[in-house]
Structures are given as C-alpha cells and as structure tokens.
Amino acid sequence: MRRIAFLAFVVTTLSMWLAEAHAAPVDRGERTHASRGSFDLAIGGIGISFGNSPRFTGLRFNLVDRDIEAITGLNLTFWKPGESPNGAIRGIAAGLYGPQADEIEGLSLGVCGVVGGSRISGLSAAGLGVVGEGDINGLAIGGLAVVTDGTASGILVGGLASVIEGGASGIAIGGLASVVEGTMSGLSWGGLASVTEGRLTGISVGGLASVVEGNASSICAGGLASVVEGDATGIMLGGLANVVEGDFSGLHVSGLANVCEGNMSAVSVAGLSTVALRGFSGLSLSGLLAYADDNIDGITLTGGAVVSGRDISGIAAGGIGTIYGPESQGGDEDGHFKLSYAGIKARSARWLIIHGVDIGVATRLEGLAAAGLSARAAEISGAAVAGALVKAHDLNGFAAGAVTYFDNSQVGLTIGIVNVARRLNGIQLGIINIARNNAAPFKVLPIINAHFE
C-alpha cells in the first residue's frame, strides 16, 4: 500500500516544489541571513510592523519571512518564505505564496501552500497543498493535496490526495486517494481508493477499492472491492467482491463473491458465491455456491451448491451447481482437483436440507431432507424425499423416492417404485418391495411389504 502513498506524495511535492516542504536542511553555518530590519509602530511590542521582525504581536506585513521566532496576530507575507526552524505564528497567517513556520496556529491561507514543521492547528487552506512535517489538527484544505508526516485530527481535504503517515482521527478525503499509514478513526474517503495501513475504526469508502491492512471495526465500501487484511467487524460492500483475510462478523454484500479466510459470522449476500475457508454461521444468500471448510450453521440459500468440509446445521437450500473439489468433494484419491458435481455436501447435516438435485452426507442426515434427484447419507434420521433415489446404510423415519435403498436397516416407512432394505422393521409401499430379512416367499412383494421386530 506504500506505493499508493508514494504516488500521492510525489504528485503533491512536485506541485509544491516552490514550498520545498521536504528539501534537505541547510547547514546553519553556511546560511545567508536575510535582514531582520523592520519599521515598527508599537507600544510594548504590540502594534503594526513593516518588515522581517522576528517577534511581534499585532499587525505584521513583510515581503519575505525568514528566521521568525514568535508572531501573534495578523501576519501577511508576499513571497516565498525562508526557513524558520523554531518559529511560531499564532493568529492569522496569509500570503500570496503562503506561510511557513515550525508551528502555525489559527487561520493560515496560502495561494500556493501552507507549510508547517512540528504542528499546524486550526484552519489551513492553500491553492496547491497543505504540508505538515509534524502533526495537523483542525481543518486543512489543499487544492491538490494535504500531506503530513505526523498524525492528523480533524478534517483533511485534498483535491487529489490526502496522505497521512501517522495515525488519524476525524475525516480524511482525497479526490483520487486517501492514504493513512497508521491507524484511522473516523471517515476515510478516496475517489479511487481509500487505504488504511493500520487499524480502522469508522468508515472507509473508495471509488474503486477500500483497503485496510490491519483490523477493521467499520463500514467498508469499494466500487470494485473492499479488502481487509486482518479481522473485520461491521459492514462490507463491494461492487465485485469483499475479501477478509482474518475472521469476519457483520454484513457482507457484493456483486460476485464474499470471501473470508477465517471464520465468518455474518449475513452474506453475494451474486455468485460465499466462501469461508474456516466456518460459517448466520445467513448466506448466493447465486451459485456457499462453501466452508468447517461447519455451516444457520440459513444457507443458494442457486447452486452448498458445500461444507464438516457439518451443516440449520436450513440449507440449493439449486444446481458444478464445482471443482478435492477427494472429499469428488476429487481423485490423490486429492487432485477435478470437475465434479456438488449439490449439498457435508460430513453431517441436520434440520432442513433442500437441494434441486443432490444431497450427499458422509455420516448422519437428520431432520427433513428434500432433493430433486438423490439424497444419500450413512444414516438418515427423520424424513428424506428425492425424485430418483434415497440411499443410506440405515433409516430411522420416513423416505420417499423412485428408489429407496438401505443396505443395512430400515426402521419406519418408505414409499417408492422400488424399495429395498436388508433388514426391515416397518412398512414398504411400492410396485416392488424387497425385505431381505423376511422369510420366503415374503422377501419380494408387490404393493406392500412389512416386517416388525
């Protein structure tokens, strides 16, 4: 992110080359001092001064400021100021070129720039830029940029960029970019990008991207993408994608994808997919895929596939989906990825599980399951309905499909064209009913078969 800050800084310093905000310091032994002569109409150091008076209170008019010490009141200069490494201006400082001092406090105005050393506080505005080598406090407006090497508090507005190398609290606005290299508390807005390299607490808005390199407790919005490289809490809005490299809790809304590399506890709305590389809990609405390496808890609705590396608990509903997956999702025995169909996939699933095509659960399917083609699990406890096939090792409850097949036991009721159970303890209704634990000739019967233990 330092590249963005560097580009913004270059634009600013080139436009303010006359101000020499970041010029190398001049050796004090070789400095050519301007005259400190002045014509003062003052009583007790208070009045009107014409010239380069180093200390004065009142109205002061000077062609070129240099080596000032303390000016209080109105200070009006006309041309490029020299260095005043220990000088302070308090009150109103204005110039056709612009004021420059170590400390500037009050109202400072410059046609070209306002340049402060350790501190600028109050209201400062310049046609080109406001540059602080230390801190800026208050309201600072630069036609091209506002740049500070220190911290900032208040409102900073740069026509092209706002660049803060330390932390910031308040509002930072840049026509192209707002860059904070430390922590940010408040609002950061950039026409193209808003970049915070530390922690963000508040709001970050970027016309193309909002990027936070630390943790965020905030509202982050990017025209293309919103990215948080740490943990995030709050609201994230991305025209194409939201990406969190840590954990996320809050609301995710994106045109294509919401991706979280940690745990996601959220309301996730995505045009294509919601992906949590650990677990997901909450509400997920996506056009194509909902995926988590770990558990999926809550309500998951997708037009395509719901895939969990472990368990699904809650309501899961999907339509039709095709994905790439490792062995647990249809890959080969070496774990290589290959194209395979996935409907709802999980180690176990419970409560309400619905998919337009397929439900495949490795261990226990509990509650109500409905699929357009097939519902499969090691154990089904509850009710399972599928258009073509319901298959499990064991059934405890109800199953309906063109074919119901239980290679271990069926306890309950099945309805289908063909019903098969190795050990039946219940009723089969269909055209062909096979109960292998019945004595001949009752192993295979039409219409109905039953066995009770």
ROZATOR-301254 format. One record per residue (C-alpha): x negated, y negated, z; residue in one letter; residue number from 1. Coordinates in pm, 1 decimal. Layout:
BEGIN
{{X; Y; Z}; "a"; NUM}
...
//
This chain:
BEGIN
{{0.0; 0.0; 0.0}; "m"; 1}
{{-303.6; -224.0; 35.6}; "r"; 2}
{{-315.7; -253.9; -343.7}; "r"; 3}
{{18.3; -434.1; -343.2}; "i"; 4}
{{-100.4; -662.1; -64.9}; "a"; 5}
{{-425.2; -727.1; -251.3}; "f"; 6}
{{-247.4; -818.7; -576.4}; "l"; 7}
{{-17.1; -1056.8; -392.8}; "a"; 8}
{{-318.9; -1207.7; -218.2}; "f"; 9}
{{-505.3; -1258.1; -548.1}; "v"; 10}
{{-208.2; -1437.7; -704.2}; "v"; 11}
{{-190.7; -1668.9; -407.2}; "t"; 12}
{{-558.8; -1752.2; -374.9}; "t"; 13}
{{-600.6; -1814.3; -748.2}; "l"; 14}
{{-310.9; -2056.6; -743.4}; "s"; 15}
{{-458.0; -2231.3; -438.5}; "m"; 16}
{{-820.6; -2248.4; -540.9}; "w"; 17}
{{-838.9; -2616.6; -457.1}; "l"; 18}
{{-740.0; -2541.8; -96.4}; "a"; 19}
{{-1031.2; -2298.5; -57.0}; "e"; 20}
{{-842.8; -2119.8; 216.7}; "a"; 21}
{{-1077.2; -1825.0; 211.0}; "h"; 22}
{{-1400.8; -1992.4; 99.6}; "a"; 23}
{{-1722.0; -1894.1; 275.1}; "a"; 24}
{{-1801.1; -2124.4; 571.5}; "p"; 25}
{{-2053.4; -2399.3; 512.0}; "v"; 26}
{{-2371.3; -2398.7; 718.4}; "d"; 27}
{{-2326.4; -2670.9; 979.9}; "r"; 28}
{{-2690.3; -2771.8; 942.2}; "g"; 29}
{{-2652.1; -2849.1; 572.4}; "e"; 30}
{{-2308.2; -3014.6; 578.4}; "r"; 31}
{{-2284.3; -3362.1; 434.0}; "t"; 32}
{{-2057.7; -3551.1; 670.7}; "h"; 33}
{{-1803.4; -3796.2; 541.7}; "a"; 34}
{{-1784.3; -4128.8; 712.6}; "s"; 35}
{{-1579.2; -4137.0; 1027.5}; "r"; 36}
{{-1519.7; -4506.2; 986.2}; "g"; 37}
{{-1166.4; -4628.4; 1039.2}; "s"; 38}
{{-975.7; -4953.0; 1094.9}; "f"; 39}
{{-752.5; -4911.3; 1394.6}; "d"; 40}
{{-473.6; -5133.3; 1521.7}; "l"; 41}
{{-427.3; -4961.5; 1854.5}; "a"; 42}
{{-399.8; -5011.3; 2226.7}; "i"; 43}
{{-532.7; -4726.2; 2436.0}; "g"; 44}
{{-580.8; -4512.4; 2125.6}; "g"; 45}
{{-216.6; -4546.2; 2024.0}; "i"; 46}
{{-107.5; -4742.6; 1719.2}; "g"; 47}
{{-197.0; -4745.6; 1348.3}; "i"; 48}
{{-518.9; -4613.8; 1198.8}; "s"; 49}
{{-655.8; -4651.6; 845.1}; "f"; 50}
{{-944.8; -4417.1; 769.9}; "g"; 51}
{{-1106.3; -4098.6; 898.5}; "n"; 52}
{{-1056.1; -4147.0; 1270.6}; "s"; 53}
{{-1138.8; -3815.6; 1447.3}; "p"; 54}
{{-892.7; -3868.4; 1735.3}; "r"; 55}
{{-580.2; -4077.1; 1720.6}; "f"; 56}
{{-219.2; -4099.8; 1833.4}; "t"; 57}
{{38.2; -4282.3; 1623.2}; "g"; 58}
{{41.9; -4355.6; 1250.3}; "l"; 59}
{{-272.1; -4247.0; 1067.0}; "r"; 60}
{{-343.3; -4299.4; 695.5}; "f"; 61}
{{-654.7; -4152.6; 539.3}; "n"; 62}
{{-781.7; -4072.8; 190.6}; "l"; 63}
{{-968.3; -3751.7; 281.3}; "v"; 64}
{{-958.2; -3577.9; 620.1}; "d"; 65}
{{-1275.0; -3413.4; 747.3}; "r"; 66}
{{-1403.9; -3316.9; 1091.3}; "d"; 67}
{{-1092.5; -3434.6; 1268.4}; "i"; 68}
{{-1058.7; -3341.2; 1634.8}; "e"; 69}
{{-707.8; -3425.3; 1751.9}; "a"; 70}
{{-441.6; -3619.5; 1563.7}; "i"; 71}
{{-97.3; -3668.2; 1719.7}; "t"; 72}
{{188.0; -3843.9; 1540.4}; "g"; 73}
{{212.1; -3904.3; 1165.8}; "l"; 74}
{{-92.4; -3810.1; 959.4}; "n"; 75}
{{-80.0; -3895.2; 587.4}; "l"; 76}
{{-365.4; -3794.7; 356.9}; "t"; 77}
{{-405.1; -3826.7; -18.6}; "f"; 78}
{{-672.0; -3590.7; -145.9}; "w"; 79}
{{-828.4; -3255.2; -78.2}; "k"; 80}
{{-921.2; -3231.6; 290.6}; "p"; 81}
{{-1259.8; -3113.5; 408.4}; "g"; 82}
{{-1316.2; -2870.1; 691.9}; "e"; 83}
{{-1209.5; -2942.8; 1045.6}; "s"; 84}
{{-1303.3; -2615.9; 1219.0}; "p"; 85}
{{-1191.3; -2731.3; 1564.0}; "n"; 86}
{{-934.4; -2991.0; 1463.4}; "g"; 87}
{{-569.5; -3008.4; 1558.9}; "a"; 88}
{{-280.8; -3200.5; 1402.3}; "i"; 89}
{{39.4; -3231.4; 1603.4}; "r"; 90}
{{348.9; -3406.9; 1480.6}; "g"; 91}
{{395.9; -3476.3; 1107.9}; "i"; 92}
{{118.3; -3393.8; 862.6}; "a"; 93}
{{171.7; -3468.2; 494.3}; "a"; 94}
{{-46.4; -3510.1; 189.9}; "g"; 95}
{{-41.1; -3537.4; -184.4}; "l"; 96}
{{-280.8; -3244.4; -172.3}; "y"; 97}
{{-193.1; -3109.4; 168.2}; "g"; 98}
{{-305.3; -3098.5; 531.1}; "p"; 99}
{{-575.1; -2866.4; 664.8}; "q"; 100}
{{-689.1; -2809.1; 1023.5}; "a"; 101}
{{-760.7; -2533.3; 1270.5}; "d"; 102}
{{-424.7; -2592.5; 1440.5}; "e"; 103}
{{-123.6; -2751.0; 1274.6}; "i"; 104}
{{185.1; -2802.8; 1488.2}; "e"; 105}
{{514.6; -2967.2; 1393.3}; "g"; 106}
{{609.3; -3065.2; 1037.9}; "l"; 107}
{{345.8; -3008.9; 769.0}; "s"; 108}
{{402.9; -3082.3; 400.0}; "l"; 109}
{{172.1; -3048.8; 101.7}; "g"; 110}
{{221.1; -3087.4; -271.5}; "v"; 111}
{{-40.2; -2815.1; -321.6}; "c"; 112}
{{-91.1; -2637.3; 6.4}; "g"; 113}
{{-90.0; -2626.5; 382.7}; "v"; 114}
{{-394.5; -2452.1; 528.6}; "v"; 115}
{{-434.3; -2363.6; 894.5}; "g"; 116}
{{-715.1; -2196.2; 1082.6}; "g"; 117}
{{-608.7; -2028.8; 1404.4}; "s"; 118}
{{-244.2; -2139.1; 1405.9}; "r"; 119}
{{36.3; -2301.2; 1206.9}; "i"; 120}
{{357.4; -2361.7; 1400.8}; "s"; 121}
{{677.5; -2548.0; 1325.3}; "g"; 122}
{{797.5; -2624.6; 972.8}; "l"; 123}
{{543.4; -2599.7; 693.3}; "s"; 124}
{{613.2; -2626.0; 321.0}; "a"; 125}
{{389.4; -2650.8; 14.6}; "a"; 126}
{{435.8; -2653.0; -360.3}; "g"; 127}
{{185.0; -2372.4; -407.1}; "l"; 128}
{{124.6; -2194.9; -80.3}; "g"; 129}
{{103.7; -2194.8; 294.3}; "v"; 130}
{{-211.3; -2014.1; 408.8}; "v"; 131}
{{-297.6; -1926.1; 765.7}; "g"; 132}
{{-626.3; -1771.4; 866.0}; "e"; 133}
{{-466.7; -1704.5; 1203.1}; "g"; 134}
{{-101.5; -1697.1; 1308.9}; "d"; 135}
{{204.2; -1862.4; 1157.0}; "i"; 136}
{{500.1; -1940.8; 1382.5}; "n"; 137}
{{820.8; -2108.0; 1269.7}; "g"; 138}
{{942.7; -2174.3; 915.7}; "l"; 139}
{{687.7; -2152.0; 631.5}; "a"; 140}
{{781.1; -2201.6; 265.1}; "i"; 141}
{{537.1; -2166.0; -24.5}; "g"; 142}
{{628.5; -2224.6; -385.9}; "g"; 143}
{{407.0; -1932.3; -482.6}; "l"; 144}
{{318.8; -1758.9; -158.6}; "a"; 145}
{{288.1; -1756.8; 216.5}; "v"; 146}
{{-23.3; -1571.3; 334.5}; "v"; 147}
{{-157.1; -1519.9; 684.3}; "t"; 148}
{{-449.0; -1317.0; 812.9}; "d"; 149}
{{-291.9; -1300.8; 1157.6}; "g"; 150}
{{58.8; -1244.8; 1288.4}; "t"; 151}
{{379.9; -1423.0; 1195.2}; "a"; 152}
{{700.6; -1503.5; 1377.4}; "s"; 153}
{{994.2; -1693.0; 1235.9}; "g"; 154}
{{1085.8; -1725.9; 868.6}; "i"; 155}
{{832.5; -1693.0; 586.2}; "l"; 156}
{{939.6; -1750.3; 225.5}; "v"; 157}
{{705.6; -1717.8; -75.2}; "g"; 158}
{{819.0; -1774.3; -432.3}; "g"; 159}
{{608.1; -1480.6; -547.6}; "l"; 160}
{{485.9; -1312.7; -232.8}; "a"; 161}
{{486.5; -1311.3; 141.6}; "s"; 162}
{{174.1; -1137.7; 276.7}; "v"; 163}
{{114.7; -1084.9; 648.5}; "i"; 164}
{{-197.8; -896.6; 751.6}; "e"; 165}
{{-94.4; -864.3; 1115.1}; "g"; 166}
{{242.0; -789.8; 1271.8}; "g"; 167}
{{555.8; -991.5; 1202.9}; "a"; 168}
{{884.9; -1069.2; 1371.6}; "s"; 169}
{{1165.3; -1258.6; 1203.0}; "g"; 170}
{{1225.3; -1288.8; 828.6}; "i"; 171}
{{969.3; -1236.0; 550.5}; "a"; 172}
{{1078.1; -1298.3; 190.4}; "i"; 173}
{{878.1; -1270.8; -131.8}; "g"; 174}
{{1014.3; -1329.1; -481.0}; "g"; 175}
{{811.6; -1031.9; -603.1}; "l"; 176}
{{684.2; -866.6; -287.1}; "a"; 177}
{{697.5; -886.3; 87.9}; "s"; 178}
{{398.4; -712.9; 247.2}; "v"; 179}
{{339.9; -666.1; 619.7}; "v"; 180}
{{24.1; -474.8; 707.8}; "e"; 181}
{{116.4; -440.1; 1074.8}; "g"; 182}
{{445.6; -377.5; 1249.3}; "t"; 183}
{{760.8; -556.9; 1134.7}; "m"; 184}
{{1058.4; -653.9; 1346.8}; "s"; 185}
{{1335.5; -829.0; 1154.9}; "g"; 186}
{{1406.3; -861.2; 781.8}; "l"; 187}
{{1156.6; -793.2; 502.9}; "s"; 188}
{{1285.3; -866.2; 151.4}; "w"; 189}
{{1093.9; -837.6; -176.1}; "g"; 190}
{{1229.7; -895.3; -525.5}; "g"; 191}
{{1034.2; -592.8; -647.1}; "l"; 192}
{{903.8; -430.5; -331.7}; "a"; 193}
{{913.4; -454.9; 43.0}; "s"; 194}
{{612.5; -286.8; 203.9}; "v"; 195}
{{552.0; -238.9; 575.4}; "t"; 196}
{{233.1; -54.8; 665.2}; "e"; 197}
{{318.2; -19.6; 1033.5}; "g"; 198}
{{640.0; 44.3; 1222.3}; "r"; 199}
{{960.2; -123.6; 1103.0}; "l"; 200}
{{1245.1; -226.0; 1329.3}; "t"; 201}
{{1512.7; -410.5; 1135.5}; "g"; 202}
{{1589.9; -432.3; 763.6}; "i"; 203}
{{1372.0; -368.8; 458.7}; "s"; 204}
{{1503.3; -445.7; 109.2}; "v"; 205}
{{1311.6; -404.8; -219.0}; "g"; 206}
{{1449.7; -464.6; -566.3}; "g"; 207}
{{1263.3; -154.6; -685.4}; "l"; 208}
{{1131.5; 4.7; -368.9}; "a"; 209}
{{1133.2; -21.7; 6.5}; "s"; 210}
{{826.0; 143.7; 157.4}; "v"; 211}
{{746.5; 191.5; 525.8}; "v"; 212}
{{420.0; 368.3; 604.9}; "e"; 213}
{{495.8; 408.1; 974.7}; "g"; 214}
{{811.0; 496.2; 1165.5}; "n"; 215}
{{1134.7; 308.0; 1097.4}; "a"; 216}
{{1440.1; 223.5; 1304.5}; "s"; 217}
{{1614.5; 27.9; 1040.2}; "s"; 218}
{{1818.5; -21.9; 729.7}; "i"; 219}
{{1600.2; 50.0; 425.7}; "c"; 220}
{{1726.4; -17.2; 74.1}; "a"; 221}
{{1544.4; 15.7; -259.3}; "g"; 222}
{{1681.7; -28.5; -609.3}; "g"; 223}
{{1495.1; 285.4; -716.7}; "l"; 224}
{{1368.0; 441.7; -397.4}; "a"; 225}
{{1347.7; 399.9; -24.1}; "s"; 226}
{{1046.1; 570.7; 134.6}; "v"; 227}
{{945.6; 616.0; 499.1}; "v"; 228}
{{619.9; 799.3; 563.3}; "e"; 229}
{{691.0; 854.8; 932.5}; "g"; 230}
{{1009.9; 929.8; 1125.7}; "d"; 231}
{{1320.9; 727.8; 1044.8}; "a"; 232}
{{1643.8; 638.8; 1220.7}; "t"; 233}
{{1922.5; 432.4; 1068.0}; "g"; 234}
{{2047.3; 382.4; 712.9}; "i"; 235}
{{1856.2; 451.6; 392.5}; "m"; 236}
{{1988.0; 351.0; 49.5}; "l"; 237}
{{1804.5; 440.7; -272.4}; "g"; 238}
{{1924.6; 396.1; -628.1}; "g"; 239}
{{1747.0; 718.4; -724.2}; "l"; 240}
{{1601.9; 870.6; -407.9}; "a"; 241}
{{1543.9; 844.6; -35.4}; "n"; 242}
{{1230.9; 1013.6; 97.9}; "v"; 243}
{{1133.6; 1059.6; 463.4}; "v"; 244}
{{808.9; 1239.8; 539.8}; "e"; 245}
{{898.3; 1292.6; 906.0}; "g"; 246}
{{1231.8; 1350.7; 1081.2}; "d"; 247}
{{1542.2; 1151.7; 989.7}; "f"; 248}
{{1867.6; 1074.2; 1168.7}; "s"; 249}
{{2135.9; 844.4; 1033.2}; "g"; 250}
{{2291.9; 785.1; 690.1}; "l"; 251}
{{2129.1; 873.3; 355.0}; "h"; 252}
{{2287.4; 757.4; 28.0}; "v"; 253}
{{2113.4; 797.2; -309.1}; "s"; 254}
{{2194.4; 835.8; -676.3}; "g"; 255}
{{1988.2; 1152.1; -718.8}; "l"; 256}
{{1824.6; 1300.7; -409.2}; "a"; 257}
{{1774.2; 1271.1; -35.7}; "n"; 258}
{{1454.6; 1443.6; 75.5}; "v"; 259}
{{1332.5; 1488.9; 432.6}; "c"; 260}
{{1010.5; 1675.9; 509.2}; "e"; 261}
{{1111.4; 1719.6; 873.5}; "g"; 262}
{{1447.3; 1775.8; 1040.0}; "n"; 263}
{{1746.9; 1585.0; 904.3}; "m"; 264}
{{2038.9; 1499.4; 1134.4}; "s"; 265}
{{2249.2; 1285.9; 911.1}; "a"; 266}
{{2529.6; 1206.1; 679.5}; "v"; 267}
{{2366.2; 1272.1; 343.2}; "s"; 268}
{{2532.5; 1166.9; 18.0}; "v"; 269}
{{2335.6; 1241.3; -299.9}; "a"; 270}
{{2423.0; 1259.4; -667.3}; "g"; 271}
{{2218.8; 1577.3; -712.6}; "l"; 272}
{{2059.5; 1722.7; -401.8}; "s"; 273}
{{1997.3; 1706.6; -29.5}; "t"; 274}
{{1670.6; 1872.3; 73.7}; "v"; 275}
{{1540.7; 1920.1; 428.2}; "a"; 276}
{{1209.6; 2100.2; 449.7}; "l"; 277}
{{1295.0; 2195.0; 804.1}; "r"; 278}
{{1652.7; 2199.3; 939.1}; "g"; 279}
{{1967.8; 2006.8; 852.7}; "f"; 280}
{{2262.6; 1916.5; 1075.7}; "s"; 281}
{{2553.2; 1686.2; 1000.6}; "g"; 282}
{{2749.2; 1620.1; 681.8}; "l"; 283}
{{2598.7; 1677.6; 337.1}; "s"; 284}
{{2769.1; 1585.1; 9.7}; "l"; 285}
{{2565.8; 1655.3; -303.7}; "s"; 286}
{{2634.0; 1719.7; -669.0}; "g"; 287}
{{2408.7; 2021.5; -721.8}; "l"; 288}
{{2213.0; 2153.5; -423.4}; "l"; 289}
{{2192.5; 2147.2; -45.1}; "a"; 290}
{{1872.4; 2310.8; 81.1}; "y"; 291}
{{1698.8; 2357.2; 415.0}; "a"; 292}
{{1402.4; 2574.5; 509.0}; "d"; 293}
{{1554.4; 2618.8; 854.2}; "d"; 294}
{{1914.0; 2614.6; 982.8}; "n"; 295}
{{2204.2; 2427.9; 822.0}; "i"; 296}
{{2463.4; 2315.1; 1078.4}; "d"; 297}
{{2776.4; 2110.5; 1018.2}; "g"; 298}
{{2963.6; 2046.4; 694.3}; "i"; 299}
{{2785.3; 2110.2; 366.0}; "t"; 300}
{{2969.5; 2043.4; 40.3}; "l"; 301}
{{2800.6; 2069.9; -297.8}; "t"; 302}
{{2891.0; 2123.7; -659.4}; "g"; 303}
{{2617.6; 2385.3; -687.5}; "g"; 304}
{{2423.1; 2589.2; -433.1}; "a"; 305}
{{2381.0; 2585.9; -56.4}; "v"; 306}
{{2052.3; 2750.0; 45.2}; "v"; 307}
{{1919.9; 2799.5; 398.2}; "s"; 308}
{{1597.1; 2969.8; 492.0}; "g"; 309}
{{1761.5; 3079.8; 817.5}; "r"; 310}
{{2122.3; 3034.0; 933.3}; "d"; 311}
{{2430.0; 2841.1; 819.4}; "i"; 312}
{{2678.2; 2735.6; 1086.6}; "s"; 313}
{{2989.1; 2527.4; 1018.7}; "g"; 314}
{{3158.8; 2463.2; 686.4}; "i"; 315}
{{2965.4; 2530.4; 366.5}; "a"; 316}
{{3124.6; 2498.1; 24.5}; "a"; 317}
{{2967.4; 2500.2; -322.0}; "g"; 318}
{{3049.2; 2538.1; -689.0}; "g"; 319}
{{2798.9; 2671.4; -942.1}; "i"; 320}
{{2420.9; 2641.0; -909.8}; "g"; 321}
{{2094.6; 2769.4; -1051.9}; "t"; 322}
{{1763.3; 2705.2; -875.2}; "i"; 323}
{{1403.9; 2822.5; -854.4}; "y"; 324}
{{1330.3; 3016.5; -538.5}; "g"; 325}
{{1072.6; 3235.6; -363.2}; "p"; 326}
{{1133.4; 3601.4; -281.0}; "e"; 327}
{{1393.6; 3524.3; -14.0}; "s"; 328}
{{1592.0; 3334.7; -276.7}; "q"; 329}
{{1536.4; 3574.5; -566.8}; "g"; 330}
{{1164.8; 3545.0; -644.0}; "g"; 331}
{{935.5; 3836.1; -707.7}; "d"; 332}
{{764.8; 4044.2; -438.0}; "e"; 333}
{{451.2; 3828.2; -451.0}; "d"; 334}
{{652.0; 3518.1; -363.3}; "g"; 335}
{{610.9; 3367.8; -709.0}; "h"; 336}
{{883.5; 3132.6; -816.8}; "f"; 337}
{{1123.0; 3236.0; -1090.0}; "k"; 338}
{{1457.2; 3119.8; -1225.5}; "l"; 339}
{{1738.5; 3282.8; -1030.4}; "s"; 340}
{{2097.8; 3217.5; -946.9}; "y"; 341}
{{2186.1; 3098.1; -599.0}; "a"; 342}
{{2527.1; 3024.3; -458.4}; "g"; 343}
{{2525.8; 3012.8; -80.0}; "i"; 344}
{{2212.1; 3178.9; 59.6}; "k"; 345}
{{2121.2; 3218.6; 425.9}; "a"; 346}
{{1988.6; 3460.1; 683.6}; "r"; 347}
{{2324.8; 3439.1; 861.2}; "s"; 348}
{{2636.6; 3225.7; 818.8}; "a"; 349}
{{2946.3; 3156.9; 1021.6}; "r"; 350}
{{3274.8; 2970.4; 1042.7}; "w"; 351}
{{3393.4; 2859.6; 695.0}; "l"; 352}
{{3180.1; 2954.6; 391.6}; "i"; 353}
{{3315.7; 2885.8; 41.9}; "i"; 354}
{{3147.9; 2901.8; -297.5}; "h"; 355}
{{3276.1; 2905.1; -653.0}; "g"; 356}
{{3058.8; 3201.1; -748.6}; "v"; 357}
{{2847.1; 3380.5; -488.0}; "d"; 358}
{{2779.0; 3412.7; -116.4}; "i"; 359}
{{2471.0; 3611.4; -16.8}; "g"; 360}
{{2385.5; 3650.4; 352.9}; "v"; 361}
{{2097.8; 3867.2; 470.8}; "a"; 362}
{{2239.1; 3963.0; 811.5}; "t"; 363}
{{2572.7; 3855.1; 961.8}; "r"; 364}
{{2859.4; 3672.7; 785.8}; "l"; 365}
{{3107.3; 3556.1; 1047.4}; "e"; 366}
{{3438.4; 3370.2; 1016.6}; "g"; 367}
{{3608.1; 3304.9; 680.8}; "l"; 368}
{{3418.0; 3350.2; 356.3}; "a"; 369}
{{3555.3; 3296.6; 5.7}; "a"; 370}
{{3368.5; 3326.4; -326.3}; "a"; 371}
{{3467.9; 3319.8; -691.7}; "g"; 372}
{{3272.2; 3638.0; -775.9}; "l"; 373}
{{3099.2; 3802.7; -481.9}; "s"; 374}
{{3049.9; 3786.1; -107.4}; "a"; 375}
{{2767.7; 4000.6; 30.7}; "r"; 376}
{{2615.2; 4048.2; 375.7}; "a"; 377}
{{2469.2; 4315.3; 600.1}; "a"; 378}
{{2765.5; 4266.0; 834.0}; "e"; 379}
{{3096.3; 4087.7; 779.0}; "i"; 380}
{{3291.4; 3991.9; 1087.5}; "s"; 381}
{{3613.0; 3807.1; 1012.4}; "g"; 382}
{{3759.4; 3770.5; 663.7}; "a"; 383}
{{3586.9; 3781.1; 324.3}; "a"; 384}
{{3760.8; 3722.4; -8.6}; "v"; 385}
{{3595.5; 3735.4; -352.7}; "a"; 386}
{{3716.0; 3758.5; -709.8}; "g"; 387}
{{3495.2; 4055.3; -801.2}; "a"; 388}
{{3300.6; 4210.4; -512.6}; "l"; 389}
{{3291.0; 4213.0; -135.4}; "v"; 390}
{{2998.5; 4424.6; -15.2}; "k"; 391}
{{2840.6; 4490.0; 323.9}; "a"; 392}
{{2698.8; 4762.5; 540.7}; "h"; 393}
{{2970.0; 4703.1; 799.7}; "d"; 394}
{{3307.5; 4527.9; 800.4}; "l"; 395}
{{3495.6; 4421.2; 1110.4}; "n"; 396}
{{3810.1; 4243.2; 996.1}; "g"; 397}
{{3957.6; 4184.7; 650.2}; "f"; 398}
{{3822.1; 4193.8; 295.8}; "a"; 399}
{{3984.1; 4144.0; -42.9}; "a"; 400}
{{3835.1; 4167.2; -392.5}; "g"; 401}
{{3843.8; 4363.2; -713.5}; "a"; 402}
{{3592.5; 4595.4; -545.9}; "v"; 403}
{{3528.7; 4623.4; -172.8}; "t"; 404}
{{3230.3; 4838.6; -78.2}; "y"; 405}
{{3095.0; 4921.1; 266.8}; "f"; 406}
{{2813.9; 5173.1; 273.4}; "d"; 407}
{{2829.9; 5219.9; 648.3}; "n"; 408}
{{3162.6; 5142.0; 816.5}; "s"; 409}
{{3491.6; 4959.7; 762.8}; "q"; 410}
{{3693.6; 4857.2; 1066.6}; "v"; 411}
{{4007.7; 4676.7; 958.4}; "g"; 412}
{{4198.8; 4617.9; 634.0}; "l"; 413}
{{4076.7; 4597.2; 272.8}; "t"; 414}
{{4274.5; 4512.0; -41.5}; "i"; 415}
{{4130.8; 4571.4; -389.2}; "g"; 416}
{{4141.2; 4762.9; -713.2}; "i"; 417}
{{3872.0; 4993.5; -576.4}; "v"; 418}
{{3799.5; 5023.1; -204.3}; "n"; 419}
{{3503.6; 5229.1; -80.3}; "v"; 420}
{{3398.1; 5298.6; 278.7}; "a"; 421}
{{3155.7; 5559.2; 411.1}; "r"; 422}
{{3333.8; 5561.0; 746.1}; "r"; 423}
{{3684.8; 5418.7; 754.4}; "l"; 424}
{{3859.1; 5305.7; 1069.3}; "n"; 425}
{{4156.3; 5117.9; 930.5}; "g"; 426}
{{4355.3; 5086.1; 607.4}; "i"; 427}
{{4265.2; 5058.0; 236.2}; "q"; 428}
{{4520.7; 4923.2; -14.8}; "l"; 429}
{{4441.7; 4952.2; -387.9}; "g"; 430}
{{4450.2; 5162.4; -703.3}; "i"; 431}
{{4158.2; 5381.8; -588.0}; "i"; 432}
{{4079.0; 5413.3; -219.0}; "n"; 433}
{{3776.5; 5614.6; -104.6}; "i"; 434}
{{3719.3; 5705.8; 260.5}; "a"; 435}
{{3428.8; 5947.3; 277.7}; "r"; 436}
{{3489.7; 6039.1; 639.9}; "n"; 437}
{{3838.4; 6176.1; 554.8}; "n"; 438}
{{3883.9; 6545.0; 502.2}; "a"; 439}
{{3965.7; 6669.8; 152.9}; "a"; 440}
{{4198.3; 6603.3; -26.2}; "p"; 441}
{{4227.3; 6262.7; 152.9}; "f"; 442}
{{3885.0; 6129.9; 65.0}; "k"; 443}
{{4018.8; 5966.4; -253.3}; "v"; 444}
{{4378.0; 5842.7; -265.4}; "l"; 445}
{{4578.7; 5600.3; -479.4}; "p"; 446}
{{4774.0; 5306.0; -338.2}; "i"; 447}
{{4678.8; 5359.2; 27.9}; "i"; 448}
{{4425.5; 5539.8; 240.2}; "n"; 449}
{{4378.0; 5528.7; 613.0}; "a"; 450}
{{4174.3; 5670.3; 895.9}; "h"; 451}
{{4186.7; 5583.8; 1263.8}; "f"; 452}
{{3942.3; 5678.9; 1532.6}; "e"; 453}
//
